[in-house]
């Protein structure tokens, strides 16, 4: 049976409702899928407790922000200003 091309673009989701809410808030497909799947696995209350250990991106140097962007396989970060890099990392 041939696959639906629209379905090929969508990641496997465990919590469709949360995914849609996150997308409506402007999150990327990848980020929304990652959060919704983690919430389905661990519970929504546990997912919110995970972050906050690495400090604020505002305290990072531009070099460190670029290094993190590279680790995440982001593209187009080399000519970005600090605030743009922070936005890219937060939207990932």
C-alpha positions, 0 to 999 in steps of 0.5 A: 500500500503506498504511503501518504506523502503528508504522513511521511512528513510527520514524525511518529507521535504519542500525544497528538493533542500536545503536539498540535498545541506546541505547533500552534505556539510556534514550536518546530515540528521536531521540538513539538514531537520530542516534547509530546513523545517525552510527555506521553512516555514520562507524564506531562508533569515530569517533562517540565521538570527536566530543564534548567541545568545548563544556565541561560543562553544569555550567559553563554559566549557566541563561540559556545552558542555556535558550538552548541548549534553545531552539536545539534546539526543546525545550519546557517548559524555561522553569521548569526548575532548572539540573539539570533543564535539564542533564538535558533537554539531555543526553537530547535 
